[in-house]
């Protein structure tokens, strides 16, 4: 399971399993990546719930 994060200057992909981790990125600064990582970690349960709801259709 993974999530994509879009920024003003690029994007990143984060794995959610087995733990939240950066998979790849393009165009984002280290600071933007760290901010995105923090947000993904803070909202991990909400992201998982939304993915389950979306893909159970």
N, C-alpha and C positions, 0 to 999 in steps of 0.2 A: 504494500500500500504506500502511495506517495502523494505529494501535493506539489503543485506548481505555484510559484509566487512571481507576480509580475511587478516590476519596479519601473520608475520613470526612464531609467537608462538600460534596463536589461531584465533578465529573469533568472530564476533558480528553481531547482527541483530538490525537494527534501524527502527522504525516506521516512516513513512513520514506523516501520518495523525493521528490525526488532526494537530499535530505539530511534528517536528523531536524529537524523544526520543529513548533512549536505551531500547530495548525489552529484550535482553538477550546477554550473552557473555560467552566465555570459553577460558581460557588460556591467555588472554590479560591483561596487567598491566593497572592501572588507567590512566597512561600517554598515553598509546596506545589508550585506549577507548576515552579519551578526544581529541586526535589528529584525530581519525576517526570521532567523532561527529562534530568537526570543519569542516572537509572536506565534510562531508555529508551536513551540513548546507550551506557551501559555494557553493556547486554544486547541490543543491536541484532542481533547475529548469532544469538543464541538465539531471539529473537522471530521473525526471518525464517525460521529453520529450523522452528520450531513451526508457523508459519502455512503454510509449504509442505507440511508433513506433514499438517496438518489439512485443508487444501483439496484435497489430491491424492486424497482418498478417493472 
